[in-house]
Amino acid sequence: MSSPLVDDGASPPRDRVVLVVEDEWLIRMDIADAFEHAGWMVLEASSGEEAVALLADGACVALLVTDIRLGGPLTGWDVAEQWRAARPTIAVIYASANPAIEIRQVRDGVFMNKPTRTRELMAVADALWRSAERHA
C-alpha cells in the first residue's frame, strides 16, 4: 500500500488514515482489520523504526495507534514524540498489556489497556477524529 503524502506537517489530514504500530503481527492485523472495516485507510509498522521511517517518507496520518513496548530501541512513547514533533495535530492512542507500565500524561491522546475491545477502540478513534476535525 502506498503512503498518502502531505505538503506540510501543520495541517491535519482530511482523510481517515491510521498508523498502527505493533510488533506482534496477529494483534497488528486484528487492529488494522478493525480500522479497515470502519472505513479507515491503514498503514502498518512492526517496529518504532518502521513508524519513524514512514514519517520520514512523508506519510500523512490522522491517528497513531501504538503499543508502548515494541521490542526494539524505540518505544511507543518515542514514536509518538517524533510524530508529534513533525505533525503536531496527530492524535495518539497508546496501548499496553503490561499493567506495570508507567502511564504518562498524554496530550491529545488516550491510553488503553490491552486487550482492547474493538468497539471501544473505534469509539475512541472516532472521538479523537471528530475533535481534530473541529480544531482544523
C-alpha positions as CSV (number, residue, x, y, z in Angstrom):
1,M,0.0,0.0,0.0
2,S,1.4,3.4,-0.9
3,S,1.6,6.1,1.8
4,P,-0.5,9.2,1.5
5,L,1.7,12.3,1.3
6,V,1.2,15.6,2.9
7,D,2.6,19.0,1.8
8,D,3.2,20.3,5.3
9,G,3.1,18.9,8.9
10,A,1.0,21.7,10.3
11,S,-2.3,20.8,8.6
12,P,-4.3,17.9,9.8
13,P,-5.0,15.2,7.2
14,R,-8.6,15.3,5.8
15,D,-8.7,11.6,5.3
16,R,-9.1,9.0,8.0
17,V,-5.6,7.5,7.9
18,V,-4.3,5.5,10.9
19,L,-0.8,4.2,11.5
20,V,-0.9,1.0,13.6
21,V,2.4,0.4,15.3
22,E,2.5,-3.1,16.9
23,D,5.3,-5.6,17.0
24,E,3.0,-8.6,17.4
25,W,1.7,-9.3,13.9
26,L,-1.5,-11.0,14.9
27,I,-2.5,-8.1,17.2
28,R,-1.4,-5.6,14.5
29,M,-3.5,-7.5,11.9
30,D,-6.6,-7.5,14.2
31,I,-6.3,-3.8,14.8
32,A,-5.7,-3.0,11.2
33,D,-8.7,-5.1,10.1
34,A,-10.9,-3.3,12.6
35,F,-9.9,0.1,11.2
36,E,-10.3,-1.0,7.6
37,H,-13.8,-2.4,8.4
38,A,-14.6,1.0,9.9
39,G,-13.6,2.8,6.7
40,W,-10.1,4.0,7.7
41,M,-7.0,3.8,5.4
42,V,-4.5,1.8,7.4
43,L,-0.7,2.0,7.4
44,E,1.2,-0.6,9.5
45,A,4.6,-0.7,11.2
46,S,6.0,-3.6,13.1
47,S,8.6,-1.5,14.9
48,G,9.2,2.0,16.1
49,E,11.9,2.3,13.4
50,E,9.4,1.5,10.7
51,A,6.9,4.0,12.1
52,V,9.6,6.7,12.1
53,A,10.6,5.8,8.5
54,L,7.0,6.4,7.4
55,L,7.2,9.8,9.0
56,A,10.5,10.5,7.1
57,D,8.7,9.3,3.9
58,G,6.1,12.0,4.4
59,A,3.1,9.8,5.4
60,C,0.0,11.8,6.2
61,V,-1.6,10.2,9.2
62,A,-4.5,11.5,11.3
63,L,-4.2,8.9,14.1
64,L,-1.4,6.9,15.5
65,V,-2.2,3.7,17.4
66,T,0.9,2.4,19.1
67,D,1.9,-0.3,21.6
68,I,4.2,1.0,24.3
69,R,6.7,-1.8,24.3
70,L,7.8,-2.5,20.7
71,G,10.7,-4.9,21.2
72,G,13.3,-2.6,19.8
73,P,15.2,0.5,20.7
74,L,12.2,2.8,20.3
75,T,9.1,2.6,22.5
76,G,5.6,3.8,21.6
77,W,6.3,6.9,23.7
78,D,9.4,7.6,21.5
79,V,7.4,7.0,18.2
80,A,4.6,9.4,19.3
81,E,7.1,12.0,20.4
82,Q,8.8,12.0,17.0
83,W,5.5,12.1,15.1
84,R,4.2,14.9,17.3
85,A,7.3,16.9,16.7
86,A,6.7,16.8,12.9
87,R,2.9,16.6,12.9
88,P,1.5,18.5,16.0
89,T,-2.1,17.7,15.0
90,I,-1.8,13.9,15.1
91,A,-4.0,12.1,17.6
92,V,-2.5,9.2,19.5
93,I,-3.9,6.1,21.1
94,Y,-1.3,4.4,23.4
95,A,-1.8,0.7,24.3
96,S,-0.2,-1.8,26.6
97,A,-1.0,-5.1,28.2
98,N,1.5,-4.5,30.9
99,P,-0.2,-3.0,34.0
100,A,3.2,-2.0,35.5
101,I,4.0,0.4,32.6
102,E,4.1,4.0,33.8
103,I,1.0,5.8,32.4
104,R,2.3,9.2,31.3
105,Q,0.1,12.2,30.8
106,V,-1.0,12.1,27.2
107,R,-1.7,15.3,25.3
108,D,-4.5,15.0,22.8
109,G,-4.4,11.2,23.2
110,V,-5.7,8.3,25.1
111,F,-4.1,5.3,26.9
112,M,-5.9,2.0,26.6
113,N,-5.2,-1.3,28.3
114,K,-4.8,-4.3,26.1
115,P,-6.6,-6.3,25.1
116,T,-8.9,-3.6,23.8
117,R,-12.4,-4.3,22.6
118,T,-12.9,-3.3,19.0
119,R,-16.0,-1.3,19.8
120,E,-14.1,0.7,22.5
121,L,-11.1,1.3,20.2
122,M,-13.3,2.5,17.4
123,A,-15.3,4.8,19.7
124,V,-12.1,6.4,21.0
125,A,-10.7,6.7,17.4
126,D,-13.9,8.4,16.3
127,A,-13.9,10.8,19.2
128,L,-10.3,11.8,18.5
129,W,-11.0,12.2,14.8
130,R,-14.0,14.4,15.5
131,S,-12.0,16.5,17.9
132,A,-9.3,17.0,15.4
133,E,-11.8,18.0,12.7
134,R,-13.4,20.6,15.0
135,H,-10.0,22.1,15.6
136,A,-8.9,22.1,12.0
